[in-house]
């Protein structure tokens, strides 16, 4: 395993916290600012880097999948997503199916892929699905996992134009998943990517005035589905909160000042929740710093050979973080962004 670098640890903490900001605001801001939504746990989807991680050394015993589900990061949760059928009772791939796969793949790091596959299969049996349908779902899961594993190569090719990266990922999806499954799982994401490329193309045109650029960008936004426009509005609120938090961090504002500034802008409920988030962020950063320091000491220990050093690093990762956290740290170590969240 190549040597890892931890200079991005603060950035990782910021990304993790950013994903929580919108969730806090959804439950704190008045309905006029953000639509009220059904409360649901967010599941962190494993990144391609997590699938590429080397297996644990022999000194780390395999973990029981049932125990991982019962005592691990998903304890107390209900499986997200579901299985839909079409004509003749055949599987109808959709985003709910992908969410179901991602729910169990969140356990990657707490158990292996074989164990995750076992848990998914048992779930399908508990749903009283017909045997041919169960087999079709499992085959689809295997194709999805193989795609995630193959995507690691694309994730480690920096410097490519954004349009080229999108095109390569889309081609890989359609090659490994087929057009129908790729569209069902990633169609909305693909549309958002194309819209992003169109926005970038408009922004980069030097022959357009600022007014004309704004007009064309507004036209693009107006063509979006209503759900996408709402999601962008919520993301915009999250961006504003992040910007305010960055200013408070830079000025080393004390807790009372941070609360007053946020309450004036977002209200007392949001200010209280963001204060709690400040505490969680500080605790997370402290854990990352401690992990980085202990990792540095292991690598600098000349009394260990390469295999012993690798085993010690794997054990440290396992002892320091639980499943989804390990995935986030591994993603940062491989130089790829942490996974998206599915709600």
C-alpha positions as CSV (number, residue, x, y, z in Angstrom):
1,X,0.0,0.0,0.0
2,X,1.5,3.4,-0.9
3,X,2.3,5.8,1.8
4,X,-0.7,8.0,2.8
5,X,-0.6,11.8,3.4
6,X,-2.7,13.6,6.0
7,X,-2.4,17.2,4.9
8,X,-6.0,17.1,3.8
9,X,-7.3,16.2,7.2
10,X,-8.8,19.6,7.9
11,X,-10.4,19.7,4.5
12,X,-12.0,16.3,5.1
13,X,-13.4,17.5,8.4
14,X,-14.9,20.5,6.5
15,X,-16.4,18.3,3.9
16,X,-18.0,16.0,6.5
17,X,-19.4,19.0,8.4
18,X,-20.6,20.6,5.2
19,X,-22.9,17.6,4.6
20,X,-24.4,18.1,8.1
21,X,-25.1,21.8,7.7
22,X,-28.0,21.4,5.4
23,X,-29.5,18.7,7.5
24,X,-29.4,21.0,10.6
25,X,-30.9,23.9,8.7
26,X,-33.7,21.7,7.3
27,X,-34.8,21.0,10.8
28,X,-34.1,24.5,12.2
29,X,-35.2,27.1,9.6
30,X,-38.8,28.1,9.1
31,X,-40.8,26.5,6.3
32,X,-40.5,29.7,4.3
33,X,-36.8,29.2,4.0
34,X,-36.6,25.4,3.5
35,X,-39.3,22.9,2.7
36,X,-40.1,20.7,5.7
37,X,-39.0,17.1,4.9
38,X,-39.5,13.7,6.5
39,X,-36.7,13.1,8.9
40,X,-34.5,10.3,7.8
41,X,-30.9,9.2,8.5
42,X,-28.3,10.0,5.8
43,X,-26.2,7.1,4.6
44,X,-22.7,7.8,3.4
45,X,-22.1,6.0,0.2
46,X,-18.7,4.2,-0.1
47,X,-16.4,5.9,-2.6
48,X,-14.5,4.0,-5.3
49,X,-11.4,4.2,-3.1
50,X,-13.0,2.2,-0.4
51,X,-13.5,-0.7,-2.9
52,X,-9.9,-0.4,-3.9
53,X,-8.5,-0.6,-0.3
54,X,-6.2,-3.5,0.3
55,X,-7.7,-6.4,2.4
56,X,-6.9,-6.4,6.0
57,X,-3.8,-8.4,7.0
58,X,-4.1,-11.9,8.4
59,X,-3.6,-10.5,11.9
60,X,-7.0,-8.8,11.7
61,X,-9.7,-11.5,12.2
62,X,-12.7,-11.4,9.8
63,X,-15.8,-9.6,11.2
64,X,-19.1,-11.4,11.4
65,X,-21.6,-9.6,9.0
66,X,-24.6,-10.1,11.3
67,X,-22.7,-8.6,14.2
68,X,-21.6,-5.7,12.0
69,X,-25.2,-5.0,11.2
70,X,-26.4,-5.5,14.7
71,X,-23.6,-3.6,16.5
72,X,-22.0,-1.5,13.8
73,X,-22.7,1.9,12.3
74,X,-26.1,0.8,10.9
75,X,-27.5,-0.4,14.2
76,X,-31.0,0.8,14.9
77,X,-31.6,1.8,11.3
78,X,-34.0,0.4,8.7
79,X,-32.7,-0.6,5.3
80,X,-33.1,2.3,2.8
81,X,-34.4,1.8,-0.7
82,X,-36.3,-1.2,-2.0
83,X,-37.1,-3.5,-4.9
84,X,-39.6,-2.6,-7.7
85,X,-41.0,-5.0,-10.3
86,X,-42.3,-4.4,-13.8
87,X,-44.1,-6.5,-16.3
88,X,-44.1,-10.2,-15.5
89,X,-42.6,-9.7,-12.1
90,X,-39.2,-8.9,-13.5
91,X,-36.9,-6.5,-11.6
92,X,-37.4,-2.8,-12.5
93,X,-34.1,-1.0,-11.7
94,X,-34.5,2.4,-10.1
95,X,-32.9,4.7,-7.6
96,X,-34.5,2.9,-4.7
97,X,-32.6,-0.3,-5.7
98,X,-29.3,1.7,-5.8
99,X,-30.1,3.1,-2.3
100,X,-30.7,-0.4,-1.0
101,X,-27.3,-1.5,-2.4
102,X,-25.6,1.5,-0.9
103,X,-27.2,1.0,2.4
104,X,-25.5,-2.4,2.9
105,X,-22.2,-1.2,1.2
106,X,-21.9,1.3,4.0
107,X,-20.7,-1.6,6.1
108,X,-17.6,-1.9,3.9
109,X,-14.8,-1.8,6.4
110,X,-16.9,-3.4,9.2
111,X,-17.3,-6.6,7.2
112,X,-16.1,-7.8,3.7
113,X,-18.1,-7.8,0.4
114,X,-19.0,-11.5,0.9
115,X,-20.6,-10.6,4.2
116,X,-22.4,-7.6,2.8
117,X,-23.7,-9.8,0.0
118,X,-25.0,-12.3,2.6
119,X,-26.8,-9.6,4.5
120,X,-28.5,-8.3,1.3
121,X,-29.6,-11.8,0.3
122,X,-31.1,-12.4,3.7
123,X,-32.9,-9.0,3.5
124,X,-34.4,-10.0,0.1
125,X,-35.6,-13.4,1.5
126,X,-37.2,-11.6,4.5
127,X,-39.2,-9.5,1.9
128,X,-40.7,-12.7,0.6
129,X,-39.6,-12.1,-2.9
130,X,-39.8,-14.8,-5.5
131,X,-36.6,-16.8,-6.0
132,X,-36.0,-15.7,-9.6
133,X,-36.4,-12.0,-8.5
134,X,-34.0,-12.5,-5.6
135,X,-31.4,-14.0,-8.0
136,X,-31.9,-11.1,-10.5
137,X,-31.4,-8.5,-7.7
138,X,-28.2,-10.3,-6.5
139,X,-26.8,-10.4,-10.1
140,X,-27.5,-6.7,-10.4
141,X,-25.7,-6.1,-7.1
142,X,-22.7,-8.0,-8.3
143,X,-22.6,-5.9,-11.5
144,X,-22.9,-2.7,-9.4
145,X,-20.0,-3.7,-7.2
146,X,-17.8,-4.7,-10.2
147,X,-18.5,-1.2,-11.6
148,X,-17.5,0.5,-8.3
149,X,-14.3,-1.5,-8.3
150,X,-13.5,-0.6,-11.9
151,X,-14.2,3.0,-11.2
152,X,-11.1,3.2,-9.0
153,X,-8.9,3.5,-12.1
154,X,-10.9,6.5,-13.3
155,X,-10.8,8.1,-9.9
156,X,-7.0,8.2,-9.9
157,X,-6.5,10.1,-13.2
158,X,-6.2,13.8,-12.2
159,X,-5.7,16.6,-14.6
160,X,-8.3,15.5,-17.2
161,X,-10.9,18.0,-18.4
162,X,-14.1,17.8,-16.5
163,X,-16.1,16.9,-19.7
164,X,-13.6,14.1,-20.4
165,X,-14.0,12.7,-16.9
166,X,-17.8,12.7,-17.1
167,X,-17.7,11.0,-20.5
168,X,-15.3,8.3,-19.3
169,X,-17.4,7.6,-16.2
170,X,-20.6,7.5,-18.3
171,X,-19.0,5.1,-20.8
172,X,-17.8,2.8,-18.0
173,X,-21.2,2.7,-16.5
174,X,-22.9,1.8,-19.7
175,X,-20.3,-0.7,-20.6
176,X,-20.5,-2.5,-17.2
177,X,-24.1,-1.9,-16.2
178,X,-25.8,-1.6,-19.5
179,X,-27.9,1.3,-20.7
180,X,-31.0,0.5,-18.8
181,X,-29.3,0.1,-15.4
182,X,-27.0,3.0,-15.9
183,X,-29.9,5.3,-16.7
184,X,-31.9,4.1,-13.8
185,X,-29.1,4.5,-11.3
186,X,-27.3,7.6,-12.7
187,X,-29.7,9.2,-15.2
188,X,-30.5,12.2,-12.9
189,X,-26.8,12.6,-12.0
190,X,-25.8,12.5,-15.6
191,X,-28.4,15.3,-16.4
192,X,-27.0,17.4,-13.6
193,X,-23.4,16.9,-14.9
194,X,-24.4,18.0,-18.4
195,X,-26.1,21.1,-16.9
196,X,-22.9,21.9,-15.0
197,X,-20.9,21.6,-18.2
198,X,-23.3,24.0,-19.9
199,X,-22.9,26.5,-17.0
200,X,-19.1,26.3,-17.2
201,X,-19.2,26.8,-21.0
202,X,-21.3,30.0,-20.5
203,X,-19.0,31.3,-17.8
204,X,-15.9,30.7,-19.9
205,X,-17.2,32.7,-22.9
206,X,-15.3,36.0,-23.3
207,X,-17.6,37.3,-26.0
208,X,-20.6,37.5,-23.6
209,X,-21.2,40.4,-21.2
210,X,-21.9,39.8,-17.5
211,X,-25.6,40.6,-18.1
212,X,-25.9,38.1,-21.0
213,X,-24.1,35.4,-19.0
214,X,-26.5,35.9,-16.1
215,X,-29.5,35.8,-18.5
216,X,-28.3,32.5,-20.1
217,X,-27.5,31.0,-16.7
218,X,-31.0,31.9,-15.4
219,X,-32.5,30.3,-18.5
220,X,-30.6,27.1,-17.7
221,X,-31.9,27.1,-14.1
222,X,-35.4,27.8,-15.2
223,X,-35.4,24.6,-17.3
224,X,-34.5,22.4,-14.3
225,X,-37.2,20.2,-12.8
226,X,-38.8,21.7,-9.7
227,X,-37.2,19.2,-7.4
228,X,-33.7,20.1,-8.7
229,X,-34.4,23.8,-8.3
230,X,-35.5,23.2,-4.6
231,X,-32.3,21.1,-4.0
232,X,-30.2,23.9,-5.4
233,X,-31.9,26.4,-3.2
234,X,-31.2,24.3,-0.1
235,X,-27.6,23.9,-1.2
236,X,-27.3,27.7,-1.6
237,X,-28.4,28.1,2.1
238,X,-25.8,25.6,3.1
239,X,-23.2,27.6,1.2
240,X,-24.1,30.8,3.0
241,X,-23.8,29.1,6.4
242,X,-20.4,27.7,5.5
243,X,-19.2,31.1,4.4
244,X,-20.4,32.6,7.7
245,X,-18.7,29.8,9.6
246,X,-15.5,30.3,7.7
247,X,-15.5,34.0,8.7
248,X,-16.2,33.2,12.3
249,X,-13.3,30.6,12.3
250,X,-10.9,33.1,10.7
251,X,-11.7,35.8,13.3
252,X,-11.5,33.2,16.2
253,X,-14.9,34.3,17.4
254,X,-15.9,33.1,20.8
255,X,-19.0,30.9,21.3
256,X,-21.2,33.8,22.4
257,X,-20.3,35.8,19.3
258,X,-20.8,32.8,17.0
259,X,-24.3,32.2,18.5
260,X,-25.3,35.9,18.3
261,X,-24.2,36.2,14.6
262,X,-26.0,33.0,13.6
263,X,-29.2,33.7,15.6
264,X,-29.5,37.1,13.9
265,X,-29.3,35.5,10.5
266,X,-30.9,32.1,10.9
267,X,-32.8,32.2,14.2
268,X,-32.2,30.8,17.7
269,X,-33.0,27.1,16.8
270,X,-30.5,27.0,13.9
271,X,-27.8,28.9,16.0
272,X,-28.2,26.2,18.8
273,X,-27.8,23.4,16.3
274,X,-24.8,25.0,14.6
275,X,-23.2,25.4,18.0
276,X,-23.6,21.7,18.6
277,X,-22.1,21.1,15.1
278,X,-19.1,23.3,16.1
279,X,-18.4,20.9,19.0
280,X,-18.7,17.8,16.8
281,X,-16.4,19.4,14.3
282,X,-13.8,20.1,16.9
283,X,-14.0,16.6,18.3
284,X,-13.7,15.1,14.8
285,X,-10.7,17.2,14.0
286,X,-9.0,16.2,17.3
287,X,-9.6,12.5,16.4
288,X,-8.1,13.1,12.9
289,X,-5.1,14.8,14.4
290,X,-4.5,12.1,16.9
291,X,-4.8,9.4,14.2
292,X,-2.4,11.3,11.9
293,X,0.2,11.6,14.7
294,X,0.0,7.9,15.7
295,X,0.2,6.9,12.0
296,X,3.4,9.1,11.7
297,X,4.9,7.3,14.6
298,X,4.2,3.8,13.1
299,X,5.7,4.8,9.8
300,X,8.8,6.2,11.6
301,X,9.3,3.0,13.7
302,X,12.4,1.4,12.2
303,X,11.8,-1.7,14.4
304,X,8.9,-2.7,12.2
305,X,9.3,-4.3,8.8
306,X,6.9,-3.4,5.9
307,X,4.4,-6.1,6.7
308,X,4.3,-5.3,10.4
309,X,4.0,-1.6,9.7
310,X,1.1,-2.3,7.3
311,X,-0.7,-4.5,9.9
312,X,-0.2,-1.8,12.6
313,X,-1.7,0.9,10.3
314,X,-4.7,-1.3,9.5
315,X,-5.3,-2.0,13.1
316,X,-5.0,1.7,14.0
317,X,-7.5,2.6,11.4
318,X,-9.9,-0.1,12.7
319,X,-9.5,1.0,16.3
320,X,-9.7,4.8,15.6
321,X,-12.9,4.9,13.4
322,X,-16.1,2.9,12.8
323,X,-17.3,1.8,9.4
324,X,-18.4,5.0,7.6
325,X,-15.7,7.0,9.2
326,X,-13.1,4.6,7.9
327,X,-14.5,5.0,4.4
328,X,-14.2,8.7,4.7
329,X,-10.6,8.5,5.9
330,X,-9.6,5.9,3.3
331,X,-11.2,8.1,0.6
332,X,-9.1,11.1,1.7
333,X,-6.0,8.9,1.9
334,X,-6.5,7.8,-1.7
335,X,-6.9,11.4,-2.8
336,X,-10.5,11.1,-3.8
337,X,-13.5,13.0,-2.5
338,X,-15.6,11.5,0.3
339,X,-18.8,9.7,-0.8
340,X,-22.1,11.4,-1.5
341,X,-25.0,11.1,0.8
342,X,-28.2,9.5,-0.1
343,X,-31.3,10.5,1.8
